[in-house]
């Protein structure tokens, strides 16, 4: 199982609750600010829903989750199932590779909202070359045309100077994808956490079209290894 699946991952996520609290709060605030355009949402890469809130999920009448990790389904149910069912929300969890099955899922559910939960940034590790990863990302975003969809994903990741603990972590920043100041602002925010070069590019810089409002958030996945998340929402 990869870095975002398996018992080791879930154990790490459970133990990191306090360290991830700010990121989780910022993700919830961002999600709650997005439009709810359909009754049904498909969560791709949902894991156990560690970075989601039941309050956000409760805005939909039905929630469908997909993850390749066999532990994701029971843990998602444990974390969110009771709260959703108490409100009459239908929850269905599936184990499988929804990215491979994406064309079929979109055909079968043409009106569903789709949310990619920290999965698109991992595609570069699932292909042999950067070119293949970029082509696959392009194919996925092309397939989403005409849809209500969103994604939160790794934009970059790397080591940090642990002296960042002496200063407050940077808060979420909303920028415009492709704007002249996006790269400069990102570098400024990375400097706030003591990012140590080189950082890994997850090849997700073109997931959203230029002009899309994107929110950047720092995620202290490990004390000395952080991820820089990019979140955006697309309304056709």
N, C-alpha and C positions, 0 to 999 in steps of 0.2 A: 504494500500500500504506500502511496506517495505521502508527501509532507502534510497534506490536508485530509488524511484519512487514516483509519486504523485506530486501535485502542491507544497507542502512544500519542497520537494527535489529540484525541479527545481528553486524555489525561492532562496533557499540556494545556489545553484550552480551559479546562476546569480549574487548574491550579493558577492560571494567569488572570483570573477574574478581576483582581484589584488592579493589576498593571494595565489591563485592556479596558478599564472602566471608562476612561475619557473617550477613547475611540468608539466604544459601543454607544455611548450617549450621543456622540456626534453623528454616528450612522443613523440612530433612531430619529434624531431631529431632522436629518436630511430626508429620510424616507417619509416621515410624517408630513413633510412639506411638498411631496409629489402628488400629482393628480391621480385620483382613483377613477379610471375611465371605464372599467369593466368589472363584472362581478367575480370573475375567475382569474386566478393568477397561477402561473407555472413558475416554480422556483428551481432553477437549474444550478446544481452544485450546492444544494441547501445545507449539506452536512447536518449537524444537530441543531442548526439555527442559533449557534453561539452568539452571533453578532446581530441578531434580530430581536424584536420585541413582539410579544403577543398582541400588544395594542395596535401595532401597525398591521399585523396579519388579520386582525379582527375587522378591518375595514372591508374585507372581501367576503363574499358568501361561500366561496369554496377555494381551497388552497391545495395545490398539487405539488409535491416535492420530488425531485430526482437527484440521485447521487450514486456514484459507483461504489461507495463505501457501504458494505453490508451493515455496519453499526449505525449508520446515519438514521435509518428509518426508526428503530426503537428509541434512539436518543432524542430525535426530533419530537416524537410522540410524548416522551417523558417530559420534555421541556415546555412544549406548547400545546399538546393534544388536549389536555383537560380544559384549559382556558378557552380554546376554540370551540370545542364541542358544547361547553356550557352555554355558549352564545348561539348555538345552532349552526355553526359553520362546518361545512363538510371538509374533512381533511383526508387526503389520500397520499400515501408515501410509496414511492417506487425505487427499486434498486436497479440501476442501469446507466448506460452512457447516453445521456440525453443530447449531448452535442452531436454524436453520430446519428441519433434518431431525430434530430431537429426538423428536417423537412417533413417527416411523417407527423410529428407532433403539431406542427404549424398547420398542416392540411386538415388534420382531424379536429383542431380547435382554433378555427380562424378568428375568433373574437377574443381569445384569452390574452391577458397581459402576460408578458414574459420578463422575468428578472434573473439575470446572471449573477449569482452570488459568489464573488471571489473565485471565478473559474477561468475567465478569459486570459488572465495574466499567467496562467500555467501552461498555456498551449505551446509556448516556446520550448517547454521541457518534454512535450509529447510528439515532437517532430524532429527529423534529423538535421534540418538546416533552418536558418533564419528565414530564408525565402519561403520555405514550406509553411512556416508558422504564420508569416504575414499573409500568405495566400489563404490560409484557413480562416484567419481572423476576418479577412475581407469577405470571404464567402458567408460567414455567419452574419456579419452586419448587413450584407446585401440581402440575405434572406429575411431580415427583420423589417424591410421597407414596408411602409403602410401599417405598421404595428405600434401599439403602445408598449414600450419596453424600456428597461433600464439595466444598468450594470454597475457594480462596484468591483474593482479589480486592482491588482498590483500594477502600479506604473513603474516603480523602481524599488530596489531593495539593496541593503548593504549594511556594513558594519558602522557603528557609531562610537564616538568617544564617550565613555560612561560618565564623564564629568558633566554631561547634560543634566544629571540628576540634581544638580545644584540650582538649576533654573527651571521655570515652568515650561512644560511641553507646549509647542505651538498649537494654536487652535485651528479648526477647519477654515479653509479659505476657498471662496467661490470665485472662479476665474472664467474666462471665455476661451474655449478650445480654439487653438490656432492664433490667438491674439499675440501681438508683438511682445507683450510683457509676460506671457505665460512662462516661458523658459526662465526668464530672469527672476520672476516671483518664486518659482519652484526652487531655484538655486538658493534664494534668500532663506526660504523656509527650511531647506535641508541644512543650511549652515546653523540654524537655531538648535538642531539636535546633534550637532557635531558629526555630521556624516563624513566618513573617511573614504576617500576615493581609492579604488573605483567602485561605483555602484552598478548593479545589474539593471539593464534596460529590459523590461518585460514585453517590449514591442507593442504596447497598447496605446501608443500616442495617437494613432489614427482611428481608434474604435469609434469615436464620435466625430461627426462632421464639424468643420470649422464654424464657429459661431455658437456652438452648443454651450450652455452653462455647465461647467464641471466643477465639482467640489473636491479639493485635495485634503486628505487627512493623514496624519502621522499615526502609524500603528506599531507600538513596541512589541512585535511578535516575540522576541527574546530580549532580555535586558541589553545585550550588546549587538543585536541585529534587528534593524527596523525595516518596515515596509512603508512605502509612500503610496497611499491608495488614491485612486481617481474614481469619482462617482458621477454618473450623469443619467439623465432621463430624456427619452425621446417621445414626443407626441406627434403623430402623423398629421 
